[in-house]
Amino acid sequence: MRLLLTADPIGGIWTFAIELCRNLQHYGVRIALATMGRELSVDQHRAVKRLPHVRLFESRYRLCWMEDPWDDVTRAGDWLLAVADEFHPDVVHLNDLAHGGLDWQVPVLLAGHSCVLSWWQAVHGEPAPTSWQRYRDVVQKSVQRADLVVAPSSAMLSALLHHYGPLRDAQTVANGLDFPAVVSPGAKAANAESLILAAGRLWDMAKNIALLAAVAEQLDWPVFVAGEMANAEGGATADTGLHHLGFLRREVLSEWLTRTAIFAAPARYEPFGLSIQEAARAGCALVLGGIASLREIWDDAAVYVDPDRPEELRLALSGLIDDPVRRHQLATRARRRALWFTGSRMAAGYMHCYQKLRAKAGAEMPAGKDQGGGS
């Protein structure tokens, strides 16, 4: 199978894409990885070079959620069709929301990892303003024309259906990771330090780092945060009371998670949360925003707090600081639950989707039409 896969190097989609590519290698899939949003870092180029079945097509076209992106979105569409003409994929897997409506000649899977309309509702408590109408129109056309829309959680799929549905076909495939290695209880007990860690796009209001900053100085343990403080549009955050580590390479972040006793993510909006999964694999006790998607994914393996109540977050963190037995119990539950969300399971789910799309396309092809290949 030949797969055209889009990605951006800005957030969790990059981690998702590399993990998916790595695991699809076991199925003999050859992949054209087409990137947009900004140029790749040196480490990101190295990650691709470690995957011999992946051919990189790199661009800097602005994504549809960025400021004034529409000329770039159009040019990116032309570029993606040119990549498809050169690579001849059997299936297109889009991880951006803008290009499902292109004149693709093969089946299209569109993965909805997040969207502005559901993000805005969660963060601001109201529908997105009319200034996002063009975004709404473009994304609605894109998701409705895709042959299959996939989301990483039922909560995110419900949001896509609410804002853009009805869809041709839709299902969930949970994200997964095989790195970092799952830390054993004994190793965690030996390495855990009295600290709290948060990680992710710190500039994203959905991550709600401001709530953590509001209580940090009232806690007996220091609170560290890892991630980019400035976004692709130049906006930044600089919350006081937190120990900023800046952007950390994945290996370095893994080391921090191995040392961390409590991982905090009081998110207002988080369709899945790969950083949370990494923390769970590393044996951290989880304190999370009490939103539908995180409750769906982590069930009884976390403490949940209202994203609008700093006192609730302070009490949850202080309670775990003072109760090592409960910390251990929660960390054990999170570790066990994280074992289900593996990269190999994720790849199997997407492989099933690709095969279903190919089979459906073959069944719908008019009798006598060449189905490709030849001798």
PyMOL commands that set and color helices and strands:
alter all, ss='L'
color gray80, all
select helices_A, chain A and resi 12-27+42-49+70-87+116-124+130-145+154-164+185-191+205-207+209-216+250-259+274-281+292-298+310-321+324-338+343-364
alter helices_A, ss='H'
color red, helices_A
select strands_A, chain A and resi 2-7+30-35+54-58+91-94+108-111+148-151+170-172+193-199+223-226+243-246+260-265+285-289+303-305
alter strands_A, ss='S'
color yellow, strands_A
deselect
rebuild
show_as cartoon
